[in-house]
């Protein structure tokens, strides 16, 4: 293990809890948190006032648990506290929320080499997430809790944060062909465009007040943006040429549309986080067709598409990787290495190899699946206490990753079987 990896592991703490629990439960509307009663103890009030400022206390009670040293380090990635207060809080947490057994990933060996590189973002407590790398090598991310978009030069480590409207709470970002960074205003029902060269921000408001929470977006082959609105149960399309936004409401109640991709024919495919279905949408008419999956318990956060237009999806609720053949309707699934409770989350395709993560293991595990051999290989993410929620292919064939709860943006650098970089 490298020195940088040890530092990354040592510095992880309290914000990772929010991701661990949030991945397993339906998302609460912004600002609503379940009521939680912490055990009595000398630092109970300090924990309540300190931690509950940024996230619900259920993120603590539902966490995998840590030692005192790990709690103290984790807290340090979220907030700066005086030494005596940090010691008291971490002692209380370690006493009442020690490490829980049974969360370690089942790691599958193999010949492919992967190395990880990670950076801690400048502003702590921001819920950094959904990074992407542009053609010039720049890595961009968004900080959902504090409404920022960030920029990283991975060669120098230099970072810059761009402040958005305070209530935007961006859920994700996507870049366009001109190099602009677009964000989904999950907190205020908007789509925003950041022009990096000038810092100018253009905001597009949803035309329907019921469209409250733009979620994930992609740009289609036609240059238009397609996006999901999870809690609003809608799909949207934005035409950048004139700012026109069109919305459609899904017929399945609480379908909770989440991730989306476009196949080679232009069809938009959407994963459902609230129903045992996937959906396809005609980009021109926005007509939606739903595809029922064999297991009604299926809940899929994201999907990816291989060059043969097979639709690959993470079956988050039952711990499986799935494939839908759109031509025949055939569905095949494979159990994820860490089992039914592993909660696969993000997914991407590189050279027709499937990559995804097991978000309910500690540490978070990165998984590789070869469709030709149907074999898995997996790795523990060095700072993996806080969930990869989205991963994307880089221009040179690697993966952008992150840890939302510990404020890290990273790269998974994929090597060949002989140990050399691709």
Secondary structure by P-SEA (a helix, b strand, c coil): ccaaaaaaaaacccaaaaaaaaacccccccccccccccccccaaaaaaaaaacccccccccccccccaaaaaaaaaacccccaaaaaaaaaaaaaccccccccccccccccbbbbbbbbbcccccccccccccccccbbbbbbccccbbbbbcccccbbbbbbcccccccccccccccbbbbbbcccccbbbbbcccccbbbbbcccccccccccbbbbccccbbbbbbcccccccccccccbbbbbbbbcccccccccccccccbbbbbbbccccbbbbbcccccbbbbbbcccccccccccccccccbbbbbcccccccccccccccbbbbbbcccccccccccccccccbbbbbbcccccbbbbbbcccccbbbbbccccccccccbbbbcccbbbbbbbccccccccbbbbccccccc
